[in-house]
Amino acid sequence: MTESVERSVHAELVAVLVAVTHGEPRVLTTDDARALPAGPFELSHRSLQAGLRAWVETQTHHPLGYVEQLYTFADGDRSDESGARVMSVSYLGLTREAGETGVAQVGWQDWYRYFPWEDRRAGTPALVDEVIVPRLQAWCDDTDDGAARQRRRQRAAITFGLDGAAWNEDMVLQRYELLFEAGLVPEAARRHPDAAAAPLPGEPMRHDHRRILATGIARLRAKIKYRPVVFELMPAQFTLLQLQLAVEALAGRGLHKQNFRRLIEQQALVEETGEMATGTAGRPAKLFRFRRDVLLERAIAGSKLPLSRAL
């Protein structure tokens, strides 16, 4: 019996379903915000994507729009309650939040709830300098091997932009995995009993779903630089400020307003609708829509959004 369990492998599908609502990045969760939508792949599903759509829509009553495969997680120590090995095929989906899901324990969460150190729209969070850096430094020094100590310091500098290194918003997964290895996140205690008794702020998730979420955030942050996928998250009509706030929310840092608008105009990604935004304070703003006729050419040639640092 034990041998059959050890040899069995269960395949599950996991969805990182993202929306931007009121200028904040949101992710759909289950299990009272402790897990991502997931379920087993069944032979009745004609494809992995069909299986994913079926499970997400059953669990959340929320239809999926744009979907792409993210990554397959098949580490040797991933197992379920029975001890069977679990392989997770993850997908990234982009949509728009449609209010309450109507399903118990299912809801939308701000993704910075899980990664507070990733939100640099207002500058470097105090959490980084006051908590993360000192604890990473202590971890770097906690070895008698000089070469290993140097490697740790270099890794911390590169991933968190320390000692003159530039901050790279795409390295979401590398930062989480570094904190995991250093024993600074709650999930680390599952594998390392000597992990820190006082983990960093940031909500943990069941299994390795926070690692999967980090992978999805990193993919999307990288992708918005060369594909116009941000428009999958926008309403049919929007102001340029709403578009900029959406990009900033995803990237986790501020953008220079004039540079952003100049590049959007140069790439002819949007067109005016002839209408104005109403019900907002201040001067009414023009409404725009995405030029659907450029979707194919942009998918082939690529389009860059202005993620240069705000001045």
PyMOL commands that set and color helices and strands:
alter all, ss='L'
color gray80, all
select helices_A, chain A and resi 2-7+48-60+111-113+116-118+126-141+146-160+172-181+186-190+209-223+229-233+240-251+257-266+292-301
alter helices_A, ss='H'
color red, helices_A
select strands_A, chain A and resi 9-21+24-29+38-40+66-73+85-94+107-110+270-276+286-290
alter strands_A, ss='S'
color yellow, strands_A
deselect
rebuild
show_as cartoon
